[in-house]
């Protein structure tokens, strides 16, 4: 077991559990499935972008996403991340500097990863992506019952397994996942069109919905209902990676960046959200770190536990691209987000400690990864 320095983020202001009300912080948790830290921090991978086994038109993709300068290259892929989030927020997980964001769970697939993020628990009994109701207490349902947040939590996901991850049958928060129609008493024109598109214009429906539909559903609900906590889980990056389509994987990441930009613009032009909304952006797992393993992620594929985290907003520090040699874990996010809201999340199952202002813990023995 390696001894790793844990760099604890200054994420929240001092609050007590009795204080939260309508002015309590708004929190958006946004994920894109299985997107590697390598592309976040290095841009397109030269060994993969030029491989015709993974790219239909290598010359065209190079024009779109390649530059010899790594700073320009990563900006080409994710302009909002590098032009705005890197200047106003904090970016964690650039392993080129020894700055690590890692999974605590050993399995390194989606159900286990999302469970870890949303419950704080690296559950050893979640060993597959099968449709199994999650018995662990999740952060979203917890916040949905707290003062100032009651019935003001909503989730929108491309992957239909979130019904099980968030255990819809035992919860009360609003959830729209997979190719599920929007069901509310009153629908906007956009929501009516959304339902029609899903019902009549989408074919070959699988377990993961087109991310643009997920974005439209989330954006419309946010504008209409003003939830205080929003979870949005995009899925196309993982789907294209498993299929070995690096060109589509990059294009989906580029589109994810655009979704982030539009959401950030939305909350900063809406009086309900302006100056009181923070974003926590991350992924559920990494992928193989080599050009011949990048499609995979599992217990034995090196790189699968390597994640990243981006934060921005009034409740989090602005540190830019963090280059301190340190490590944090995905199982710390649930308690951290609860603390931002002003609550102590103490589920009956184990959960990682909240990131705090306790500076540096040089004796952390939580390093569970070998990547």
C-alpha positions, 0 to 999 in steps of 0.5 A: 500500500503506497503512502500518498499525500492527500491534497484536501480542497477548500470546498465550502464555507462554514455553515450549520445544519440548521441554516440552509434555506432558499438561499442555500447553495445550488449544486450541479453534479455533472459526469461524462462516462468513462472519459480519460484524464489523458484527453482532458489534460493532453488533448487527442492522443497521437497514437490513437488519432492516427490509427485508421483502426479507430478513426475513419478519416485521420487527416480530418480529425487531425485538422479538428483536434491536433496541434503539436502544442499540448496547451493548444491541443487540449483547448481545441478539444475542450475550449470551455474547460481551458478558456473558462473553467481553468481560469475561474475554477479548479482542475484536479487529476493531471497525473503528469504532475502526480496530481491524482483523482482515483477510484476507491473501488476495485472493479472500475466499471460504471455502476461501481463508479457512480455508486462511489460518487453518489453514496461515498461507498466503494461497495465490494458487493457491486461487482457488475452492471446488472440491473440490481436495486442499490441498497446504499443511501445516496446523496441525492435522496438525502439532500432531497429531504433536507431543509432548503432542498426538499423536493428540489433535487433532480437527475437526468441521465443517458444511461438507463441503469441509473434507475437502479443506481439511484433506487427509484422505487425507494426514492422521491426525487425527479429522475429522467433516465434512458429513453424515458418520456418526460412526464409532468402535469404541464409540458412545454413545447420543447418537452412535447417535441422531446417526447415526440422525437424519442417516440417516433424518430429514435431507432435502435434504442439501447441502454444509453440515450443520445446525450443531446436528448439528455441535455435538452431534458435537463435544460428545460426542467432547470429553466422551468422548475429551478431545482437546487441540486441537479445531477446530469450523467452523460454517456456517449464517451464511454459507448463510443470508446467501447466500440473503438470509435476514437473519432466519435469519442473525441467529438462526444467529449467536444460536445460535452464541453459545449454542454458545460458552457451552455449550462454555466451560461444558463445559471449565470444569467438566471437570477435564481442561480446567479452567484449561488451555483457551483459545478462538480464535474467528474467521471465514473472511471478511467480507461486503459492508458495505452493505445491498445487498451484505451477501449477497456476499463476493468479490474486488471486494465491499468488506467481504469481507476484514474479519474479527474475532477473539475470544480467551479463556483462561489463555494469552491476555491479557484486554483486553476490547473492543480499541479501539486503532487497529491491524491483524492478519491471519488468516494470523498465527493458525496460528503464534500457535496453535502458539506457544501450544502451545509449538511453532514452526510452520515449514511449507515454504510461506510463513506469517504471523508469530506474534502476539507480545509485540513490542509495536508495529511501526509500519512494517508493510507487510502491509496488503493490504485496501482496506476 
